[in-house]
């Protein structure tokens, strides 16, 4: 199982921001290109992540489009 890593620090944990609330973040790992959220989120609560979604590293200051993680 391949996990995506941050290109800068190698962390496997990332998050995206809620487009409606920049202080609300959703943490996830990326396994074989699949987004796996850490918390138990109901389907309707999960943010839609596509290749253009701004994705942030949990550990360092890296952020870029989700597409760059693959
Ligand atoms: Zn990083």
PDB file of the backbone (N, CA, C, O) and the ligand in Angstrom, with CONECT records:
HET     ZN  A 101       1
ATOM      1  N   UNK A   1       0.849  -1.198   0.000  1.00  0.00           N
ATOM      2  CA  UNK A   1       0.000   0.000   0.000  1.00  0.00           C
ATOM      3  C   UNK A   1       0.882   1.246   0.000  1.00  0.00           C
ATOM      4  O   UNK A   1       1.689   1.439   0.909  1.00  0.00           O
ATOM      5  N   UNK A   2       0.736   2.048  -0.971  1.00  0.00           N
ATOM      6  CA  UNK A   2       1.576   3.244  -1.092  1.00  0.00           C
ATOM      7  C   UNK A   2       0.890   4.443  -0.454  1.00  0.00           C
ATOM      8  O   UNK A   2      -0.260   4.763  -0.757  1.00  0.00           O
ATOM      9  N   UNK A   3       1.613   5.083   0.420  1.00  0.00           N
ATOM     10  CA  UNK A   3       1.070   6.288   1.041  1.00  0.00           C
ATOM     11  C   UNK A   3       1.770   7.511   0.475  1.00  0.00           C
ATOM     12  O   UNK A   3       2.994   7.544   0.352  1.00  0.00           O
ATOM     13  N   UNK A   4       0.985   8.500   0.137  1.00  0.00           N
ATOM     14  CA  UNK A   4       1.565   9.742  -0.361  1.00  0.00           C
ATOM     15  C   UNK A   4       2.283  10.461   0.761  1.00  0.00           C
ATOM     16  O   UNK A   4       1.817  10.493   1.900  1.00  0.00           O
ATOM     17  N   UNK A   5       3.407  11.029   0.426  1.00  0.00           N
ATOM     18  CA  UNK A   5       4.196  11.757   1.410  1.00  0.00           C
ATOM     19  C   UNK A   5       4.390  13.197   0.974  1.00  0.00           C
ATOM     20  O   UNK A   5       4.403  13.523  -0.213  1.00  0.00           O
ATOM     21  N   UNK A   6       4.540  14.033   1.969  1.00  0.00           N
ATOM     22  CA  UNK A   6       4.846  15.424   1.695  1.00  0.00           C
ATOM     23  C   UNK A   6       6.183  15.504   0.949  1.00  0.00           C
ATOM     24  O   UNK A   6       7.166  14.897   1.375  1.00  0.00           O
ATOM     25  N   UNK A   7       6.222  16.245  -0.157  1.00  0.00           N
ATOM     26  CA  UNK A   7       7.473  16.337  -0.927  1.00  0.00           C
ATOM     27  C   UNK A   7       8.578  17.072  -0.184  1.00  0.00           C
ATOM     28  O   UNK A   7       9.743  16.978  -0.569  1.00  0.00           O
ATOM     29  N   UNK A   8       8.240  17.791   0.860  1.00  0.00           N
ATOM     30  CA  UNK A   8       9.242  18.557   1.602  1.00  0.00           C
ATOM     31  C   UNK A   8       9.738  17.786   2.826  1.00  0.00           C
ATOM     32  O   UNK A   8      10.944  17.604   2.987  1.00  0.00           O
ATOM     33  N   UNK A   9       8.820  17.328   3.697  1.00  0.00           N
ATOM     34  CA  UNK A   9       9.238  16.745   4.972  1.00  0.00           C
ATOM     35  C   UNK A   9       8.959  15.246   5.069  1.00  0.00           C
ATOM     36  O   UNK A   9       9.422  14.602   6.010  1.00  0.00           O
ATOM     37  N   UNK A  10       8.226  14.685   4.136  1.00  0.00           N
ATOM     38  CA  UNK A  10       7.965  13.251   4.162  1.00  0.00           C
ATOM     39  C   UNK A  10       6.800  12.831   5.041  1.00  0.00           C
ATOM     40  O   UNK A  10       6.520  11.638   5.166  1.00  0.00           O
ATOM     41  N   UNK A  11       6.125  13.777   5.644  1.00  0.00           N
ATOM     42  CA  UNK A  11       4.961  13.454   6.476  1.00  0.00           C
ATOM     43  C   UNK A  11       3.869  12.806   5.632  1.00  0.00           C
ATOM     44  O   UNK A  11       3.713  13.114   4.450  1.00  0.00           O
ATOM     45  N   UNK A  12       3.115  11.904   6.259  1.00  0.00           N
ATOM     46  CA  UNK A  12       2.016  11.248   5.548  1.00  0.00           C
ATOM     47  C   UNK A  12       0.667  11.807   5.952  1.00  0.00           C
ATOM     48  O   UNK A  12      -0.377  11.301   5.541  1.00  0.00           O
ATOM     49  N   UNK A  13       0.697  12.850   6.755  1.00  0.00           N
ATOM     50  CA  UNK A  13      -0.563  13.438   7.230  1.00  0.00           C
ATOM     51  C   UNK A  13      -0.772  14.803   6.601  1.00  0.00           C
ATOM     52  O   UNK A  13       0.124  15.644   6.541  1.00  0.00           O
ATOM     53  N   UNK A  14      -1.995  14.977   6.138  1.00  0.00           N
ATOM     54  CA  UNK A  14      -2.337  16.222   5.447  1.00  0.00           C
ATOM     55  C   UNK A  14      -3.680  16.724   5.937  1.00  0.00           C
ATOM     56  O   UNK A  14      -4.390  16.028   6.663  1.00  0.00           O
ATOM     57  N   UNK A  15      -4.016  17.919   5.541  1.00  0.00           N
ATOM     58  CA  UNK A  15      -5.365  18.386   5.807  1.00  0.00           C
ATOM     59  C   UNK A  15      -5.817  19.344   4.720  1.00  0.00           C
ATOM     60  O   UNK A  15      -5.011  19.954   4.018  1.00  0.00           O
ATOM     61  N   UNK A  16      -7.115  19.451   4.608  1.00  0.00           N
ATOM     62  CA  UNK A  16      -7.717  20.460   3.749  1.00  0.00           C
ATOM     63  C   UNK A  16      -8.583  21.343   4.634  1.00  0.00           C
ATOM     64  O   UNK A  16      -8.966  20.957   5.738  1.00  0.00           O
ATOM     65  N   UNK A  17      -8.882  22.528   4.135  1.00  0.00           N
ATOM     66  CA  UNK A  17      -9.701  23.452   4.899  1.00  0.00           C
ATOM     67  C   UNK A  17     -11.136  23.416   4.402  1.00  0.00           C
ATOM     68  O   UNK A  17     -11.419  23.194   3.225  1.00  0.00           O
ATOM     69  N   UNK A  18     -12.016  23.644   5.346  1.00  0.00           N
ATOM     70  CA  UNK A  18     -13.423  23.781   4.988  1.00  0.00           C
ATOM     71  C   UNK A  18     -13.591  25.076   4.189  1.00  0.00           C
ATOM     72  O   UNK A  18     -13.259  26.150   4.692  1.00  0.00           O
ATOM     73  N   UNK A  19     -14.096  24.996   2.959  1.00  0.00           N
ATOM     74  CA  UNK A  19     -14.223  26.221   2.140  1.00  0.00           C
ATOM     75  C   UNK A  19     -15.137  27.265   2.786  1.00  0.00           C
ATOM     76  O   UNK A  19     -15.053  28.451   2.466  1.00  0.00           O
ATOM     77  N   UNK A  20     -15.998  26.825   3.684  1.00  0.00           N
ATOM     78  CA  UNK A  20     -16.920  27.752   4.338  1.00  0.00           C
ATOM     79  C   UNK A  20     -16.371  28.291   5.654  1.00  0.00           C
ATOM     80  O   UNK A  20     -16.900  29.254   6.207  1.00  0.00           O
ATOM     81  N   UNK A  21     -15.306  27.664   6.152  1.00  0.00           N
ATOM     82  CA  UNK A  21     -14.753  28.064   7.444  1.00  0.00           C
ATOM     83  C   UNK A  21     -13.271  27.704   7.473  1.00  0.00           C
ATOM     84  O   UNK A  21     -12.911  26.547   7.690  1.00  0.00           O
ATOM     85  N   UNK A  22     -12.420  28.691   7.255  1.00  0.00           N
ATOM     86  CA  UNK A  22     -10.993  28.443   7.108  1.00  0.00           C
ATOM     87  C   UNK A  22     -10.347  27.901   8.385  1.00  0.00           C
ATOM     88  O   UNK A  22      -9.224  27.400   8.339  1.00  0.00           O
ATOM     89  N   UNK A  23     -11.032  27.995   9.507  1.00  0.00           N
ATOM     90  CA  UNK A  23     -10.474  27.481  10.751  1.00  0.00           C
ATOM     91  C   UNK A  23     -10.874  26.030  11.001  1.00  0.00           C
ATOM     92  O   UNK A  23     -10.417  25.401  11.955  1.00  0.00           O
ATOM     93  N   UNK A  24     -11.718  25.522  10.143  1.00  0.00           N
ATOM     94  CA  UNK A  24     -12.194  24.147  10.267  1.00  0.00           C
ATOM     95  C   UNK A  24     -11.404  23.297   9.276  1.00  0.00           C
ATOM     96  O   UNK A  24     -11.505  23.490   8.064  1.00  0.00           O
ATOM     97  N   UNK A  25     -10.620  22.357   9.795  1.00  0.00           N
ATOM     98  CA  UNK A  25      -9.794  21.552   8.905  1.00  0.00           C
ATOM     99  C   UNK A  25     -10.151  20.074   9.016  1.00  0.00           C
ATOM    100  O   UNK A  25     -10.688  19.618  10.025  1.00  0.00           O
ATOM    101  N   UNK A  26      -9.841  19.347   7.962  1.00  0.00           N
ATOM    102  CA  UNK A  26     -10.105  17.905   7.910  1.00  0.00           C
ATOM    103  C   UNK A  26      -8.787  17.196   7.648  1.00  0.00           C
ATOM    104  O   UNK A  26      -8.167  17.385   6.601  1.00  0.00           O
ATOM    105  N   UNK A  27      -8.361  16.377   8.607  1.00  0.00           N
ATOM    106  CA  UNK A  27      -7.096  15.669   8.455  1.00  0.00           C
ATOM    107  C   UNK A  27      -7.309  14.356   7.714  1.00  0.00           C
ATOM    108  O   UNK A  27      -8.342  13.700   7.851  1.00  0.00           O
ATOM    109  N   UNK A  28      -6.314  13.996   6.935  1.00  0.00           N
ATOM    110  CA  UNK A  28      -6.418  12.738   6.204  1.00  0.00           C
ATOM    111  C   UNK A  28      -5.040  12.209   5.841  1.00  0.00           C
ATOM    112  O   UNK A  28      -4.039  12.924   5.894  1.00  0.00           O
ATOM    113  N   UNK A  29      -5.020  10.932   5.469  1.00  0.00           N
ATOM    114  CA  UNK A  29      -3.859  10.328   4.828  1.00  0.00           C
ATOM    115  C   UNK A  29      -4.286   9.968   3.416  1.00  0.00           C
ATOM    116  O   UNK A  29      -5.475   9.888   3.109  1.00  0.00           O
ATOM    117  N   UNK A  30      -3.310   9.758   2.579  1.00  0.00           N
ATOM    118  CA  UNK A  30      -3.603   9.415   1.190  1.00  0.00           C
ATOM    119  C   UNK A  30      -2.969   8.066   0.886  1.00  0.00           C
ATOM    120  O   UNK A  30      -1.749   7.952   0.768  1.00  0.00           O
ATOM    121  N   UNK A  31      -3.807   7.054   0.760  1.00  0.00           N
ATOM    122  CA  UNK A  31      -3.329   5.695   0.497  1.00  0.00           C
ATOM    123  C   UNK A  31      -3.720   5.257  -0.900  1.00  0.00           C
ATOM    124  O   UNK A  31      -4.901   5.203  -1.246  1.00  0.00           O
ATOM    125  N   UNK A  32      -2.717   4.950  -1.689  1.00  0.00           N
ATOM    126  CA  UNK A  32      -2.961   4.560  -3.081  1.00  0.00           C
ATOM    127  C   UNK A  32      -3.865   5.560  -3.789  1.00  0.00           C
ATOM    128  O   UNK A  32      -4.737   5.185  -4.572  1.00  0.00           O
ATOM    129  N   UNK A  33      -3.644   6.831  -3.502  1.00  0.00           N
ATOM    130  CA  UNK A  33      -4.417   7.868  -4.168  1.00  0.00           C
ATOM    131  C   UNK A  33      -5.795   8.089  -3.589  1.00  0.00           C
ATOM    132  O   UNK A  33      -6.523   8.975  -4.035  1.00  0.00           O
ATOM    133  N   UNK A  34      -6.173   7.266  -2.565  1.00  0.00           N
ATOM    134  CA  UNK A  34      -7.486   7.412  -1.942  1.00  0.00           C
ATOM    135  C   UNK A  34      -7.352   8.255  -0.679  1.00  0.00           C
ATOM    136  O   UNK A  34      -6.444   8.046   0.126  1.00  0.00           O
ATOM    137  N   UNK A  35      -8.249   9.194  -0.518  1.00  0.00           N
ATOM    138  CA  UNK A  35      -8.246  10.034   0.674  1.00  0.00           C
ATOM    139  C   UNK A  35      -8.916   9.292   1.823  1.00  0.00           C
ATOM    140  O   UNK A  35     -10.059   8.849   1.708  1.00  0.00           O
ATOM    141  N   UNK A  36      -8.191   9.163   2.936  1.00  0.00           N
ATOM    142  CA  UNK A  36      -8.731   8.486   4.111  1.00  0.00           C
ATOM    143  C   UNK A  36      -8.759   9.482   5.268  1.00  0.00           C
ATOM    144  O   UNK A  36      -7.716   9.837   5.817  1.00  0.00           O
ATOM    145  N   UNK A  37      -9.944   9.922   5.628  1.00  0.00           N
ATOM    146  CA  UNK A  37     -10.064  10.892   6.714  1.00  0.00           C
ATOM    147  C   UNK A  37      -9.840  10.229   8.059  1.00  0.00           C
ATOM    148  O   UNK A  37     -10.202   9.073   8.279  1.00  0.00           O
ATOM    149  N   UNK A  38      -9.232  11.000   8.954  1.00  0.00           N
ATOM    150  CA  UNK A  38      -8.884  10.472  10.268  1.00  0.00           C
ATOM    151  C   UNK A  38     -10.115  10.299  11.145  1.00  0.00           C
ATOM    152  O   UNK A  38     -10.263   9.296  11.843  1.00  0.00           O
ATOM    153  N   UNK A  39     -10.971  11.270  11.098  1.00  0.00           N
ATOM    154  CA  UNK A  39     -12.119  11.248  11.988  1.00  0.00           C
ATOM    155  C   UNK A  39     -13.265  10.490  11.339  1.00  0.00           C
ATOM    156  O   UNK A  39     -13.297  10.283  10.126  1.00  0.00           O
ATOM    157  N   UNK A  40     -14.181  10.093  12.164  1.00  0.00           N
ATOM    158  CA  UNK A  40     -15.378   9.460  11.640  1.00  0.00           C
ATOM    159  C   UNK A  40     -16.331  10.535  11.153  1.00  0.00           C
ATOM    160  O   UNK A  40     -17.096  11.114  11.925  1.00  0.00           O
ATOM    161  N   UNK A  41     -16.269  10.782   9.886  1.00  0.00           N
ATOM    162  CA  UNK A  41     -17.114  11.808   9.312  1.00  0.00           C
ATOM    163  C   UNK A  41     -18.257  11.149   8.546  1.00  0.00           C
ATOM    164  O   UNK A  41     -18.056  10.180   7.814  1.00  0.00           O
ATOM    165  N   UNK A  42     -19.430  11.680   8.724  1.00  0.00           N
ATOM    166  CA  UNK A  42     -20.540  11.231   7.889  1.00  0.00           C
ATOM    167  C   UNK A  42     -20.250  11.650   6.450  1.00  0.00           C
ATOM    168  O   UNK A  42     -19.577  12.651   6.204  1.00  0.00           O
ATOM    169  N   UNK A  43     -20.762  10.879   5.518  1.00  0.00           N
ATOM    170  CA  UNK A  43     -20.460  11.151   4.114  1.00  0.00           C
ATOM    171  C   UNK A  43     -20.742  12.586   3.718  1.00  0.00           C
ATOM    172  O   UNK A  43     -19.973  13.201   2.979  1.00  0.00           O
ATOM    173  N   UNK A  44     -21.852  13.117   4.215  1.00  0.00           N
ATOM    174  CA  UNK A  44     -22.213  14.470   3.798  1.00  0.00           C
ATOM    175  C   UNK A  44     -21.324  15.525   4.451  1.00  0.00           C
ATOM    176  O   UNK A  44     -21.326  16.685   4.039  1.00  0.00           O
ATOM    177  N   UNK A  45     -20.559  15.117   5.479  1.00  0.00           N
ATOM    178  CA  UNK A  45     -19.654  16.061   6.132  1.00  0.00           C
ATOM    179  C   UNK A  45     -18.273  16.086   5.498  1.00  0.00           C
ATOM    180  O   UNK A  45     -17.515  17.036   5.694  1.00  0.00           O
ATOM    181  N   UNK A  46     -17.947  15.059   4.746  1.00  0.00           N
ATOM    182  CA  UNK A  46     -16.621  14.992   4.145  1.00  0.00           C
ATOM    183  C   UNK A  46     -16.502  16.038   3.042  1.00  0.00           C
ATOM    184  O   UNK A  46     -17.373  16.141   2.178  1.00  0.00           O
ATOM    185  N   UNK A  47     -15.433  16.801   3.078  1.00  0.00           N
ATOM    186  CA  UNK A  47     -15.236  17.757   2.001  1.00  0.00           C
ATOM    187  C   UNK A  47     -14.901  17.031   0.706  1.00  0.00           C
ATOM    188  O   UNK A  47     -14.249  15.987   0.727  1.00  0.00           O
ATOM    189  N   UNK A  48     -15.333  17.564  -0.391  1.00  0.00           N
ATOM    190  CA  UNK A  48     -14.961  17.010  -1.685  1.00  0.00           C
ATOM    191  C   UNK A  48     -13.524  17.413  -1.991  1.00  0.00           C
ATOM    192  O   UNK A  48     -13.183  18.595  -1.967  1.00  0.00           O
ATOM    193  N   UNK A  49     -12.701  16.439  -2.274  1.00  0.00           N
ATOM    194  CA  UNK A  49     -11.319  16.730  -2.636  1.00  0.00           C
ATOM    195  C   UNK A  49     -11.111  16.304  -4.073  1.00  0.00           C
ATOM    196  O   UNK A  49     -11.295  15.138  -4.424  1.00  0.00           O
ATOM    197  N   UNK A  50     -10.732  17.246  -4.887  1.00  0.00           N
ATOM    198  CA  UNK A  50     -10.366  16.887  -6.256  1.00  0.00           C
ATOM    199  C   UNK A  50      -8.931  17.342  -6.509  1.00  0.00           C
ATOM    200  O   UNK A  50      -8.259  17.834  -5.603  1.00  0.00           O
ATOM    201  N   UNK A  51      -8.480  17.178  -7.719  1.00  0.00           N
ATOM    202  CA  UNK A  51      -7.058  17.420  -7.997  1.00  0.00           C
ATOM    203  C   UNK A  51      -6.651  18.866  -7.773  1.00  0.00           C
ATOM    204  O   UNK A  51      -5.468  19.157  -7.597  1.00  0.00           O
ATOM    205  N   UNK A  52      -7.607  19.764  -7.776  1.00  0.00           N
ATOM    206  CA  UNK A  52      -7.278  21.177  -7.612  1.00  0.00           C
ATOM    207  C   UNK A  52      -7.475  21.690  -6.189  1.00  0.00           C
ATOM    208  O   UNK A  52      -7.252  22.869  -5.916  1.00  0.00           O
ATOM    209  N   UNK A  53      -7.892  20.806  -5.281  1.00  0.00           N
ATOM    210  CA  UNK A  53      -8.114  21.223  -3.899  1.00  0.00           C
ATOM    211  C   UNK A  53      -6.785  21.570  -3.230  1.00  0.00           C
ATOM    212  O   UNK A  53      -5.827  20.801  -3.303  1.00  0.00           O
ATOM    213  N   UNK A  54      -6.734  22.716  -2.587  1.00  0.00           N
ATOM    214  CA  UNK A  54      -5.522  23.121  -1.866  1.00  0.00           C
ATOM    215  C   UNK A  54      -5.329  22.194  -0.672  1.00  0.00           C
ATOM    216  O   UNK A  54      -6.210  22.066   0.179  1.00  0.00           O
ATOM    217  N   UNK A  55      -4.175  21.554  -0.621  1.00  0.00           N
ATOM    218  CA  UNK A  55      -3.878  20.557   0.401  1.00  0.00           C
ATOM    219  C   UNK A  55      -2.679  21.019   1.217  1.00  0.00           C
ATOM    220  O   UNK A  55      -1.698  21.521   0.667  1.00  0.00           O
ATOM    221  N   UNK A  56      -2.765  20.846   2.531  1.00  0.00           N
ATOM    222  CA  UNK A  56      -1.725  21.340   3.434  1.00  0.00           C
ATOM    223  C   UNK A  56      -1.077  20.179   4.163  1.00  0.00           C
ATOM    224  O   UNK A  56      -1.755  19.234   4.566  1.00  0.00           O
ATOM    225  N   UNK A  57       0.239  20.248   4.334  1.00  0.00           N
ATOM    226  CA  UNK A  57       0.952  19.292   5.169  1.00  0.00           C
ATOM    227  C   UNK A  57       0.669  19.607   6.637  1.00  0.00           C
ATOM    228  O   UNK A  57       0.603  20.772   7.031  1.00  0.00           O
ATOM    229  N   UNK A  58       0.505  18.556   7.437  1.00  0.00           N
ATOM    230  CA  UNK A  58       0.272  18.769   8.867  1.00  0.00           C
ATOM    231  C   UNK A  58       1.530  19.191   9.610  1.00  0.00           C
ATOM    232  O   UNK A  58       1.452  19.805  10.673  1.00  0.00           O
ATOM    233  N   UNK A  59       2.676  18.867   9.058  1.00  0.00           N
ATOM    234  CA  UNK A  59       3.926  19.009   9.793  1.00  0.00           C
ATOM    235  C   UNK A  59       4.725  20.244   9.398  1.00  0.00           C
ATOM    236  O   UNK A  59       5.310  20.904  10.257  1.00  0.00           O
ATOM    237  N   UNK A  60       4.754  20.559   8.118  1.00  0.00           N
ATOM    238  CA  UNK A  60       5.536  21.712   7.679  1.00  0.00           C
ATOM    239  C   UNK A  60       4.638  22.682   6.933  1.00  0.00           C
ATOM    240  O   UNK A  60       3.412  22.569   6.970  1.00  0.00           O
ATOM    241  N   UNK A  61       5.249  23.620   6.269  1.00  0.00           N
ATOM    242  CA  UNK A  61       4.486  24.704   5.641  1.00  0.00           C
ATOM    243  C   UNK A  61       4.086  24.391   4.210  1.00  0.00           C
ATOM    244  O   UNK A  61       3.531  25.243   3.516  1.00  0.00           O
ATOM    245  N   UNK A  62       4.367  23.156   3.762  1.00  0.00           N
ATOM    246  CA  UNK A  62       4.057  22.821   2.377  1.00  0.00           C
ATOM    247  C   UNK A  62       2.556  22.855   2.129  1.00  0.00           C
ATOM    248  O   UNK A  62       1.774  22.360   2.940  1.00  0.00           O
ATOM    249  N   UNK A  63       2.168  23.427   1.032  1.00  0.00           N
ATOM    250  CA  UNK A  63       0.802  23.262   0.541  1.00  0.00           C
ATOM    251  C   UNK A  63       0.804  23.438  -0.959  1.00  0.00           C
ATOM    252  O   UNK A  63       1.583  24.212  -1.516  1.00  0.00           O
ATOM    253  N   UNK A  64      -0.085  22.702  -1.599  1.00  0.00           N
ATOM    254  CA  UNK A  64      -0.170  22.745  -3.062  1.00  0.00           C
ATOM    255  C   UNK A  64      -1.464  22.053  -3.451  1.00  0.00           C
ATOM    256  O   UNK A  64      -2.225  21.606  -2.593  1.00  0.00           O
ATOM    257  N   UNK A  65      -1.701  21.970  -4.725  1.00  0.00           N
ATOM    258  CA  UNK A  65      -2.895  21.253  -5.171  1.00  0.00           C
ATOM    259  C   UNK A  65      -2.770  19.755  -4.832  1.00  0.00           C
ATOM    260  O   UNK A  65      -1.678  19.187  -4.837  1.00  0.00           O
ATOM    261  N   UNK A  66      -3.907  19.150  -4.543  1.00  0.00           N
ATOM    262  CA  UNK A  66      -3.930  17.723  -4.188  1.00  0.00           C
ATOM    263  C   UNK A  66      -3.246  16.881  -5.269  1.00  0.00           C
ATOM    264  O   UNK A  66      -2.599  15.879  -4.965  1.00  0.00           O
ATOM    265  N   UNK A  67      -3.388  17.283  -6.500  1.00  0.00           N
ATOM    266  CA  UNK A  67      -2.795  16.575  -7.635  1.00  0.00           C
ATOM    267  C   UNK A  67      -1.288  16.345  -7.455  1.00  0.00           C
ATOM    268  O   UNK A  67      -0.744  15.357  -7.949  1.00  0.00           O
ATOM    269  N   UNK A  68      -0.629  17.252  -6.754  1.00  0.00           N
ATOM    270  CA  UNK A  68       0.831  17.170  -6.592  1.00  0.00           C
ATOM    271  C   UNK A  68       1.247  16.065  -5.617  1.00  0.00           C
ATOM    272  O   UNK A  68       2.421  15.697  -5.559  1.00  0.00           O
ATOM    273  N   UNK A  69       0.297  15.541  -4.859  1.00  0.00           N
ATOM    274  CA  UNK A  69       0.608  14.503  -3.884  1.00  0.00           C
ATOM    275  C   UNK A  69       0.841  13.146  -4.530  1.00  0.00           C
ATOM    276  O   UNK A  69       1.537  12.297  -3.974  1.00  0.00           O
ATOM    277  N   UNK A  70       0.260  12.948  -5.698  1.00  0.00           N
ATOM    278  CA  UNK A  70       0.271  11.611  -6.272  1.00  0.00           C
ATOM    279  C   UNK A  70       1.645  11.255  -6.852  1.00  0.00           C
ATOM    280  O   UNK A  70       1.827  10.157  -7.378  1.00  0.00           O
TER     281      UNK A  70
HETATM  282 ZN    ZN A 101       5.564  18.558   5.039  1.00  0.00          ZN
END
